[in-house]
Amino acid sequence: MSNTNPRFANGNLRRKLRARLKSEGRPCAICGRPIDYALPANDPWSFEADEIVPVSRGGSPFDYDNLQPTHRRCNQLKSNHMPVDEMAKRLTVVRSREW
């Protein structure tokens, strides 16, 4: 089995999708704060294209509807979690004792 990153399978298409997402100038989909699109790629507050359904969980890196703008830092904290994961965490009932 190959460990190649599927995002690099079609670099031209990926660059076009990132450029389209960047041109919209939207805020971070995770924290809601503005993104400074002029920051260099290694800055924690720079723009990254995040897959809503992570590639590691079957999402497509080439489907525009699966992409959202995020800060690099927010994207790293999100890791490969999905919105459903966060909802399940909030709905988990913690019991202090069994009655």
C-alpha positions as CSV (number, residue, x, y, z in Angstrom):
1,M,0.0,0.0,0.0
2,S,1.3,3.4,-0.9
3,N,1.6,6.2,1.7
4,T,1.4,9.0,-0.9
5,N,-0.7,12.0,-0.1
6,P,-3.7,12.1,-2.4
7,R,-3.7,15.9,-2.4
8,F,-0.6,15.8,-4.7
9,A,-2.2,13.5,-7.2
10,N,-3.5,16.5,-9.2
11,G,-1.5,19.5,-8.1
12,N,-2.9,21.8,-10.8
13,L,-6.5,21.2,-9.7
14,R,-5.6,21.5,-6.1
15,R,-3.9,24.9,-6.7
16,K,-7.0,26.1,-8.6
17,L,-9.3,25.1,-5.8
18,R,-7.1,26.7,-3.1
19,A,-6.9,29.9,-5.2
20,R,-10.7,30.0,-5.6
21,L,-11.2,29.5,-1.9
22,K,-8.6,32.2,-1.1
23,S,-10.1,34.7,-3.5
24,E,-13.4,34.6,-1.6
25,G,-11.7,36.1,1.5
26,R,-13.9,34.3,4.0
27,P,-13.1,34.0,7.7
28,C,-11.8,30.8,9.4
29,A,-14.5,28.2,9.3
30,I,-13.3,26.8,12.7
31,C,-12.8,29.9,14.9
32,G,-14.7,32.5,12.9
33,R,-11.9,35.1,13.0
34,P,-10.6,36.8,9.9
35,I,-7.7,35.3,8.0
36,D,-4.8,37.4,6.8
37,Y,-4.3,35.9,3.4
38,A,-1.0,37.7,2.9
39,L,0.8,35.8,5.7
40,P,3.4,33.3,4.6
41,A,2.4,29.6,4.7
42,N,4.4,28.7,7.8
43,D,2.7,31.3,10.0
44,P,0.2,29.8,12.5
45,W,-2.5,32.4,11.4
46,S,-2.0,31.9,7.6
47,F,-4.6,30.5,5.2
48,E,-5.0,26.7,4.7
49,A,-7.6,24.8,2.7
50,D,-9.2,22.3,5.1
51,E,-11.2,19.3,4.1
52,I,-14.5,19.2,6.1
53,V,-14.5,15.4,5.7
54,P,-10.8,14.6,6.1
55,V,-9.0,12.7,3.4
56,S,-8.1,10.1,6.0
57,R,-11.8,9.5,6.6
58,G,-12.8,9.2,2.9
59,G,-13.2,12.9,2.0
60,S,-12.0,14.2,-1.4
61,P,-9.3,16.8,-1.6
62,F,-10.6,17.8,-5.0
63,D,-14.3,18.5,-4.2
64,Y,-14.8,22.2,-3.7
65,D,-17.8,21.5,-1.5
66,N,-15.5,19.6,0.9
67,L,-13.2,22.5,1.4
68,Q,-13.3,25.4,3.8
69,P,-10.8,28.2,4.7
70,T,-9.0,27.9,8.0
71,H,-6.1,29.3,9.9
72,R,-3.1,26.9,9.9
73,R,-3.3,26.7,13.7
74,C,-7.0,25.9,13.8
75,N,-6.6,23.3,11.1
76,Q,-3.8,21.6,13.0
77,L,-5.9,21.5,16.2
78,K,-8.9,20.1,14.3
79,S,-6.7,17.3,12.9
80,N,-8.8,14.6,11.2
81,H,-11.9,15.2,13.3
82,M,-15.3,15.9,11.7
83,P,-18.1,18.2,12.8
84,V,-20.1,15.1,13.8
85,D,-17.2,14.1,16.2
86,E,-17.5,17.4,18.0
87,M,-21.3,17.2,18.3
88,A,-21.0,13.7,19.8
89,K,-18.5,14.9,22.3
90,R,-21.0,17.6,23.5
91,L,-23.9,15.2,23.7
92,T,-22.1,12.6,25.8
93,V,-23.7,12.4,29.2
94,V,-21.3,12.1,32.0
95,R,-22.7,10.4,35.1
96,S,-21.2,11.0,38.5
97,R,-22.8,7.9,40.0
98,E,-25.0,5.0,39.2
99,W,-28.4,5.1,40.9
